[in-house]
Amino acid sequence: MSSFALRLIALVCMCIDHMGLALFPSASVFRCVGRLAFPLYCFLLAQGYAHTHDLRAYARRLLLLAFLSEIPFDMLIFGRIASGMEQNVVFSLLLGLLALYALDRLAGRPLESALVGITLCMLAMVARVSYGWLGIALCLAFRQAGNRRAMGAVCAVSLSLLYSLSLLFSGVERSWVLVSLCAAGAALPLLFYNGRRGFSSPVLTFLFYAAYPLHIALLVLVRALRIVPPYFLG
């Protein structure tokens, strides 16, 4: 299974997740499927970091995407154009990219690397980015795992379990904790990763980036117009 296939799986799972959030909030199965997307995106980020020829351009694309996605994200989650309650998931990936860069710069200095990793995890929680510390932890773990499929799967499972436990201990409803556990399912496609890039083109790359804010904006519009089930039934 190539990076292209993993990206498609992540995109489909993410769209299903947001569809459930926007249109079928009482159907937890949509959210369960959606939990697979984030670990896969973190894995793809770690792979992208390892192969990118221009880290600054990579970071700029993520930063631009994060800002462009924030208003649609706030509209979807909170029903208003701006909210400080949570920042969209691209900010999580951007912090993950920064953590990977810091890890390489501090190679051979484990104490400093650990301090930087902890600091970035704390920053993610203070800034209230989606998934908090999990994004940074996953990106760093996948970077260490490299192309070792079994190790990548173990990282996905163990960190998903740890994150779910942290939600439980912080007082989050148990129903959502159970949904969050489904992120461990990302281990299955990771086991079939073949280390190849697969089909790729600049246009396709642009579409993968643009899909995040565009599909959220579309769902916000559909929800507002009340033109699909269950709204038209009312």
C-alpha positions in Angstrom: 0.0 0.0 0.0 1.6 3.3 -1.2 1.6 6.7 0.4 -1.1 7.7 -2.2 -3.3 4.9 -1.0 -2.8 5.9 2.7 -3.6 9.5 1.8 -6.9 8.4 0.1 -7.9 6.3 3.1 -7.2 9.2 5.5 -9.1 11.6 3.3 -12.2 9.4 3.1 -12.1 8.7 6.8 -11.8 12.4 7.6 -14.7 13.3 5.3 -16.9 10.5 6.9 -15.9 11.9 10.4 -16.9 15.5 9.5 -20.1 14.3 7.7 -21.2 12.6 10.9 -20.3 15.6 13.0 -22.2 18.0 10.7 -25.2 16.0 9.6 -25.6 12.9 11.8 -24.3 13.9 15.3 -26.1 11.0 17.0 -24.5 8.3 14.8 -21.2 7.6 16.5 -20.1 5.1 13.8 -19.2 8.1 11.6 -16.9 9.5 14.3 -15.4 6.0 14.9 -14.4 5.7 11.3 -13.0 9.2 11.3 -10.6 8.4 14.2 -8.4 6.6 11.7 -7.6 9.7 9.7 -5.4 11.6 12.2 -2.7 8.9 12.9 -2.5 8.3 9.1 -1.9 12.0 8.4 0.7 12.1 11.1 2.4 9.1 9.5 2.3 10.8 6.1 3.7 14.0 7.6 6.7 12.0 9.0 7.2 10.4 5.6 6.9 13.7 3.8 9.4 15.3 6.2 11.9 12.5 5.5 11.6 13.0 1.7 11.0 16.7 1.2 13.5 18.8 -0.6 12.2 22.1 0.7 11.2 22.1 4.4 10.4 25.8 4.5 8.0 25.4 1.5 6.4 22.4 3.2 5.9 24.5 6.4 4.5 27.4 4.5 1.9 25.3 2.8 0.8 23.9 6.1 0.7 27.3 7.7 -1.4 28.7 4.9 -3.7 25.8 4.9 -4.1 26.1 8.7 -5.2 29.7 8.5 -7.5 29.2 5.5 -9.2 26.3 7.3 -9.8 28.0 10.6 -13.0 29.8 9.7 -14.7 26.8 8.1 -13.5 24.7 11.0 -15.0 27.1 13.6 -18.2 27.3 11.6 -18.5 23.5 11.6 -17.6 22.8 15.2 -18.9 25.9 17.0 -21.3 27.6 14.6 -19.4 30.9 14.5 -16.6 32.3 12.4 -14.1 32.5 15.2 -13.5 30.6 18.4 -10.6 30.1 20.7 -11.9 26.8 22.1 -10.0 24.6 19.6 -7.8 25.1 16.6 -8.0 23.0 13.5 -5.9 19.8 13.0 -3.5 21.4 10.5 -2.0 23.4 13.3 -1.4 20.1 15.0 0.5 18.8 12.0 2.5 22.0 11.7 3.7 21.6 15.3 4.5 18.0 14.5 6.7 19.2 11.6 8.4 21.6 13.9 9.1 18.8 16.4 10.6 16.6 13.7 12.9 19.5 12.6 13.9 20.1 16.2 14.6 16.4 16.7 17.0 16.4 13.8 18.7 19.6 14.8 19.3 18.2 18.3 20.5 14.8 17.2 22.8 13.3 19.8 21.4 15.4 22.6 18.7 13.3 24.1 17.9 15.5 27.1 17.5 18.6 25.0 15.4 16.7 22.5 13.1 15.4 25.2 12.7 18.9 26.7 11.8 20.4 23.3 9.3 17.6 22.6 7.7 18.1 26.0 7.6 21.8 25.5 5.9 21.5 22.1 3.4 19.0 23.5 2.5 21.6 26.2 2.3 24.3 23.6 -0.2 22.2 21.6 -2.4 21.8 24.7 -2.2 25.4 25.7 -3.0 26.5 22.2 -5.8 24.0 22.1 -5.0 22.5 18.8 -7.0 19.5 17.8 -5.7 16.3 19.5 -3.4 18.3 21.8 -0.1 16.5 22.5 -1.0 13.4 20.4 -0.1 14.9 17.0 3.5 15.7 18.1 3.9 12.4 19.8 2.7 10.5 16.7 4.9 12.4 14.3 8.0 11.8 16.5 7.2 8.1 17.0 6.6 7.5 13.3 9.8 9.3 12.5 11.7 6.9 14.7 9.8 3.9 13.3 10.8 4.8 9.7 9.7 2.2 7.2 9.3 -0.5 9.9 5.7 -1.3 9.4 5.2 -3.3 12.6 6.8 -0.6 14.7 4.6 2.1 13.0 1.5 0.0 13.8 2.6 -0.4 17.4 3.1 3.4 17.7 -0.4 4.0 16.4 -2.0 1.6 18.8 0.0 2.5 21.9 -0.3 6.2 21.6 -4.0 6.0 20.7 -4.6 4.0 23.9 -2.5 6.5 25.9 -4.5 9.4 24.5 -7.8 7.7 25.2 -6.7 7.1 28.8 -5.7 10.7 29.2 -9.2 11.7 28.0 -10.8 9.3 30.5 -8.7 10.7 33.4 -9.5 14.3 32.4 -13.2 13.7 32.8 -14.2 13.3 29.1 -17.4 11.3 28.6 -16.8 7.6 28.3 -18.7 7.4 25.1 -16.2 9.7 23.4 -13.3 7.9 25.0 -14.5 4.7 23.3 -14.8 6.5 20.0 -11.2 7.8 20.4 -10.0 4.3 20.9 -10.9 3.6 17.3 -7.8 5.6 16.2 -5.9 2.4 17.0 -7.5 1.0 13.8 -5.0 3.1 11.8 -2.5 0.3 12.6 -4.1 -1.9 10.0 -3.4 0.1 6.8 0.1 1.0 8.2 0.9 -2.7 8.3 0.4 -2.8 4.5 2.5 0.2 3.7 5.1 -0.6 1.1 7.3 2.5 1.4 6.4 3.7 -2.1 5.0 7.1 -3.0 2.5 5.8 -5.6 0.7 8.0 -8.0 1.6 11.7 -7.6 1.3 15.0 -9.4 1.4 18.7 -8.5 -2.4 19.0 -9.2 -3.2 16.0 -7.1 -1.1 17.4 -4.2 -3.0 20.7 -4.4 -6.3 18.8 -4.4 -5.3 16.9 -1.3 -4.4 20.1 0.5 -7.5 22.0 -0.7 -9.9 19.1 0.2 -9.6 19.9 3.9 -11.1 23.4 4.0 -13.4 22.8 1.0 -15.2 19.8 2.3 -15.7 21.5 5.6 -17.1 24.6 4.0 -19.4 22.4 1.9 -20.7 20.5 4.9 -21.3 23.8 6.7 -23.3 25.0 3.7 -25.3 21.7 3.5 -26.1 21.9 7.2 -27.2 25.5 6.9 -29.5 24.8 3.9 -30.9 21.6 5.6 -31.1 19.8 2.3 -30.0 16.3 3.2 -31.1 13.7 5.8 -32.0 14.0 8.5 -33.0 17.7 8.0 -35.4 17.4 5.2 -37.5 15.0 7.2 -38.2 17.8 9.7 
